[in-house]
Amino acid sequence: MSDPSGEQTGEATSEDGSAGVGRRDFILGGGALGVLALGGAGAYLSTRSDSDGAASSYLLQQGYLRYEVDGISKDGMTVEEFYDYTDTSASPERDVIEDDDVSRLFIYEGPVSPSLVFLHGSPDVDHGGTATFSLSGLSRDAGEWAVRDDPMSVSDDFEAWEGGNATVSWAWGANTTDGGAFWGALDRDDFTISVTPTTLRGVDDWTVLSGDLGDLTRYDLSREHPVKITPPKGKTVKRANIDVMPEADAAEFDPYSTEPVTVRVRQPPGGVDESEWVDPDDLDPGNYSMHFGSKQYLAGQNAAQPQRYTREDGALSLTYTAKSANFSLDSAYGYLVSKVDDKTFVRGRDVVSPGGFDNVDEEPARLVVSDLHVDPADDDRKNLAAEYVEFRNAGDEALDLSGYTIRDEAGAEFAVPDGFVLAPGARVRLHTGAGESTATDLYWDAGAPVWNNDGDTVVVLDETATEVLAYSYPRE
């Protein structure tokens, strides 16, 4: 019942779509400045990265919930180029906009400085919507709007925001988007940006995107509470493998009763990077609060606290009162939030069915390429085990790869061993050279390099020889 895949999907609360089409207003203090166009955005470059070239990470907090969010980047593009605003809509990488009825928030990193990006709606949706956010920390002396998703061509010369606060209203019509990118405010060692939703109509979810294109992670946020974005300052967020009501087939309980609900923290699931997960032995309920409840409750900085806890067979079991966790009949997940120390936060999630209602739309098992290492150091022929392709199960269900075949453009084939199952969220690396296969590493035992350094296609066929994945690199 535990959900080791993280939070690729979340609670979806439908809202009545608004078909009204309007221009976006940037409201400063008590007066509106009117509609602003995309003027001069080509001057804004956008990415800060770590010294090793990896994208920066940021800490996003919503009440007790914390997420470690990685910036998105592509081929040194500016944020304007990536957003690709044309006429009435944005046209970014398809992976960014694949969820249709969504208001998206993400950080884009380009050549110079990060940008905070808002993107609402989709060219594939036949209705419009509106979104209004109150913002703080985006003062004019720290940056400015580099992208304004609006067809109106008017001057963008406006006065500085008083106190760095503003309210932005977006409106879009059928088959269009609206949004914008604020450049420069995240390019400091110390900042706090607050984003508060005041109106969200015509969208099912408010979502933050994180990670690499082609393998993005999506965290659905509470639509009724603000978020804060800060630099990590050495802080990180680990995941906990939790099981709500582990002795029952389904987590069914009366959410308004005082009956006990057990939450068990288990060892990290097999086939995952254990450095990203917390060991139950590292959790200390005696010194750190173990917050439990629905997403809405935790996002509002409220939570149930355990009545007691026990340890057995490497697991930590905590007992809560159902009513104190504040679940409603439409809750889909139960969250456990805590800390290991002052630098390490913990977040776990499991499916719940308050009142017996099943509110989760499970994502089917889906194989994606999550990493490539096709050009090892030194002579590739002498370092075959260091050449690999990494795959991840991006769905919520286990994926049985028995009978699957992996091949390159030239037709070299590797047969996945029978009985090999990839858990939700789990990763496996297929190494070209020889070695002992495990749940996280498979070995081709090829006598020569397989993957061309200059470009190739990773093809995966299922047991019926149907193509389920074709991943070409380098990415255009």
Disulfide bonds with the S-S distance in Angstrom:
none
